[in-house]
Amino acid sequence: MITLLQHHEQDQLEHWYDLEEKDQTAFLRALAKYFESHRDELKDYCSDLKPTEFSSLSLIYEGLSTYSFQFTEFLFSEIKRVVQLALDHEIDPDLTEVLTDIEMGDI
């Protein structure tokens, strides 16, 4: 799963946008299912990643918040992490837009 996310990160989601909606949905569901039992991989991958205009973080946030209720604590910590990156001038504040991919209902 990490390899697929890295691929999407490197090609700036171009391949992702070429997928049909049913394939995107299947991937996001598989992502949530995979990370339910591989949380350390998820945390390690995200902790080193800064949002860009086309970031695989958006896939992670959408998949985890839409297809699993078990990640609210992780997603809340990601909200704080990304906002802090902007406050520390490590990313452009406009890049916090990636957080809109998180379904806020359960958080």
Residue pairs with C-beta under 8 A, 6 or more apart in sequence:
1 30
1 31
1 34
1 35
1 38
1 41
2 41
2 45
4 27
5 31
5 45
5 56
5 59
5 60
6 56
7 15
8 15
8 16
8 56
8 59
9 49
9 52
9 55
9 56
12 52
12 53
12 54
13 54
13 55
13 56
13 58
13 59
14 54
16 24
16 59
19 27
27 59
27 63
28 59
28 62
28 63
28 66
28 67
29 63
29 67
31 59
31 60
31 63
31 64
31 67
32 63
32 64
32 66
32 67
32 68
32 71
33 67
33 68
35 41
35 42
35 60
35 64
35 68
35 71
36 68
36 70
39 74
42 60
42 74
43 74
46 57
46 60
46 78
46 81
47 81
49 55
49 56
49 57
50 85
50 90
50 91
50 95
51 57
51 82
51 85
51 91
51 95
51 96
51 98
52 95
53 95
55 95
55 98
57 78
57 82
57 98
57 101
58 98
58 101
59 101
61 75
61 78
61 98
61 99
61 101
61 102
62 101
62 102
62 103
64 71
64 74
64 75
65 71
65 75
65 101
65 102
65 103
65 104
65 106
65 107
66 103
69 106
72 106
72 107
75 102
75 107
76 107
78 99
78 102
79 99
79 102
79 107
82 91
82 95
82 96
82 98
82 99
83 96
83 99
85 91
86 92
86 93
86 95
86 96
